[in-house]
Amino acid sequence: LCLEGKFDGCQKEGFLGWYKSGNPKDWLRNGAFAEFVSIHQSCAKPTRGIEKLDFFPSLAEPLGNTVKMERIVREKSGRVPETLAIWGGCGAQALYMVPYFASKRVKNLVLIYRGKSAMMYMKRCVMDLDANFYFVNSDDQQQLNLLKREFGQEDGFVSIELTGQEKLQKMVIEYASPKGKIFYYGLPQSGKKVMIPGTNIEVVFTPKCLLFFLSLGMTSVHNQDRASYVKLISEPL
């Protein structure tokens, strides 16, 4: 898609991309690909056959999304929350977000998942991190209700929504109600109207990308562009 010009994130930039010809001018800016990768060993997952490819998944885009998400959660909440629920908490983006939020002193991370294999892999990745991790299948509402009471979240979880799955959205809103916050990753900003999947709620995200619905804060966190990426790498984490 990138080579065909069908992916709107593709631009000719030198700092990230798919090295095609040996000429740096031919690098395509794409958050999904890079020639060189450096990650912590706890985040590495063996993949058969990847040595046959001439590109590898890059670190920059998911890390940038993670850092940006943490900053916005902290700003909108007034502080780093003690308890954080992550829907899709064992997925690919969560492999970056979960350790990062743990490093920022989130005490309790409630990771809501669907696939058992992804959950087992995430358990191995976080076993040495300094936080409490609670793995909850999205079908186990009894366990979610128990954790909500145990952590004093009767007013609603501060939640990050990573799944984009329609049938989960009513639960995401329910467990953040009545006064929690939901941070939707990847939704548009600046006055664009969207329908929250699985509901009849239309949302218009303002330039400040914050909406209150029945006292429930919903925030969209869009992905990285060049300007925010340059700002990200120029500032200390």
ABEGO torsion letter per residue (X at the ends): XAAAGABAABBBBAABEBBAAGBAAABBBBAABBABBBBBAAABBBBBGAAABABBBBAAAAAAAAAAAAAAAAAAAGBBBABBBBBGAABAAAAAAAAAAAAAGBABBBBBBABAAAAAAAAAAAAABBBBBBBBBAABAAAAAAAAAAAGAAAEBBBBBAAGBAAAAAAAAAAAOAABBBBBBGBBBGGBBBBBBGBABBBBBBAAGBBBBGGBBBBBBBBBBAAAAAAAAABBX
